[in-house]
Amino acid sequence: MPGERVVIVAADAPEAIGPYSHAVRFGDLLFCSGQIPLEPASGELVSVSIGAQARRCLDNLAAVCEAAGTSLARALRLTIYMVELDAFAEVNAVFEELFPVAPPARATVGVAALPRGALVEIDAIVAL
């Protein structure tokens, strides 16, 4: 498959907390690394509410998409990693607000823990 791998660094997203890129563009696809609910300016975890944390994850992903010249509205698939699956309805409400029509495909995975004590992490594959 022809194409070049292009690393995306998003100035408006929190700095990566490990050896990874915010996203990698290949062909007409953008593969976004998982975002935890860090405030971009301070690098601190936001709120203890899982809904607010999910919203911050999605806002961070939106900043990554914008840096790559696309929009989170063009998301093809999102993966949600949650420490507390009992809070699924609260996270779902955030998704219904952000994607009211024709939402992307998605998967939700229960995990034992996430970096920095986050309750949720979200990654994405987005069309360019």
C-alpha positions as a printed Julia matrix, in Angstrom:
128×3 Matrix{Float64}:
   0.0    0.0    0.0
   1.61   3.28  -1.07
   1.88   6.12   1.39
   4.11   7.63   3.97
   3.82   7.41   7.73
   3.5   10.96   9.12
   3.73  11.67  12.85
   1.28  14.27  14.17
   2.09  16.44  17.19
  -0.83  18.51  18.49
   0.13  21.72  20.28
  -3.37  22.0   21.82
  -3.39  18.48  23.3
  -1.6   17.39  26.47
   2.0   16.3   25.95
   2.48  12.58  25.55
   3.37  10.95  28.86
   5.44   8.24  27.19
   7.35   7.39  24.03
   4.46   7.7   21.59
   3.04  10.22  19.11
  -0.3   11.95  19.44
  -1.24  10.33  16.14
   0.14   8.82  12.97
  -1.26   9.6    9.56
  -1.08   6.91   6.91
  -2.85   7.35   3.61
  -6.33   8.69   4.26
  -6.43   7.49   7.88
  -5.38   9.02  11.19
  -4.55   6.64  14.03
  -4.87   8.57  17.3
  -3.16   7.4   20.47
  -5.31   7.0   23.55
  -6.07  10.2   25.4
  -6.62  10.3   29.13
  -8.43  13.26  30.71
  -5.48  15.61  31.16
  -5.93  19.36  30.98
  -3.64  20.46  28.12
  -2.26  23.57  29.85
  -1.44  22.02  33.22
  -1.06  18.34  32.38
  -3.24  17.59  35.41
  -6.11  15.09  35.54
  -9.54  16.76  35.34
 -12.49  16.1   37.64
 -13.43  12.91  39.42
 -16.61  12.61  37.32
 -16.24   9.96  34.64
 -18.51  11.99  32.34
 -16.27  15.05  32.63
 -13.22  12.85  32.13
 -14.73  11.31  28.97
 -15.49  14.78  27.64
 -11.88  15.89  28.24
 -10.59  12.76  26.45
 -12.76  13.6   23.45
 -11.73  17.28  23.53
  -8.08  16.17  23.52
  -8.76  13.83  20.58
 -10.47  16.71  18.77
  -7.3   18.8   19.19
  -5.22  15.95  17.74
  -7.6   15.66  14.78
  -7.44  19.41  14.14
  -3.63  19.31  14.16
  -3.86  16.67  11.42
  -6.32  18.7    9.35
  -9.45  16.71  10.13
 -12.23  16.62  12.69
 -13.41  14.18  15.34
 -16.75  14.29  13.49
 -14.97  12.12  10.86
 -14.12   9.42  13.41
 -14.57   5.92  12.04
 -13.96   3.97  15.25
 -13.36   4.84  18.89
 -12.21   2.54  21.65
 -13.12   3.42  25.23
 -11.15   1.94  28.11
 -12.98   2.22  31.45
 -12.0    1.32  34.99
 -15.65   1.3   36.11
 -17.96  -0.3   33.54
 -20.91   0.45  35.85
 -20.5    4.09  34.74
 -21.15   3.21  31.08
 -24.39   5.24  30.96
 -22.58   8.42  32.01
 -19.95   7.99  29.29
 -22.66   7.09  26.78
 -24.44  10.38  27.52
 -21.3   12.29  26.53
 -21.1   10.36  23.26
 -24.78  11.02  22.51
 -24.12  14.73  22.98
 -21.04  14.77  20.76
 -22.29  12.36  18.07
 -26.09  12.89  17.91
 -26.37  11.55  14.34
 -24.44   8.75  12.59
 -22.01   8.01  15.44
 -18.77   6.17  14.73
 -18.26   2.49  15.44
 -16.89   1.89  18.91
 -15.83  -0.67  21.44
 -15.7   -0.42  25.22
 -13.17  -2.38  27.23
 -13.06  -2.79  31.0
  -9.57  -2.4   32.44
  -8.05  -2.74  35.92
  -6.27   0.64  35.88
  -5.24   3.53  33.63
  -2.29   5.96  33.74
  -2.39   8.69  36.39
  -5.49   7.2   38.01
  -7.78   8.16  35.12
 -11.19   6.51  34.98
 -11.37   6.53  31.17
  -9.11   6.61  28.11
 -10.26   6.91  24.49
  -8.42   6.32  21.21
  -9.63   6.83  17.65
  -9.24   6.01  13.98
 -10.33   9.01  11.92
 -10.78   9.68   8.2
  -8.75  12.53   6.75
